[in-house]
């Protein structure tokens, strides 16, 4: 998740549909590093797709786009406390999924 966050720092806030993005391919660095980055990105994409639509939207707006809970609440017409719970559950589920993917690859 940190790799994903680091690559997205400093980007301008905008709405992005994950359905339109698709898997990202690595293009720089040593071949081994590029392959590892591509695998991590694919795992992150796959894990995000397994979240419910509500959890995925809340997680992406908060952690990828950098929106505040207040901004999210206004856009989505959902209470701040509900959004915090969605993001929390999404983080927990993503962590579990990514750990499972890592264990499957070892």
Secondary structure, DSSP 8 states (H G I E B T S, - for coil): -HHHHHHHTT-------HHHH------SS-HHHHHHHHHHHHHHHHHHHHS-HHHHHHHIIIIIS---HHHHHHHHT--HHHHHHHHHHHHHHHHHHHHHHHHHH-
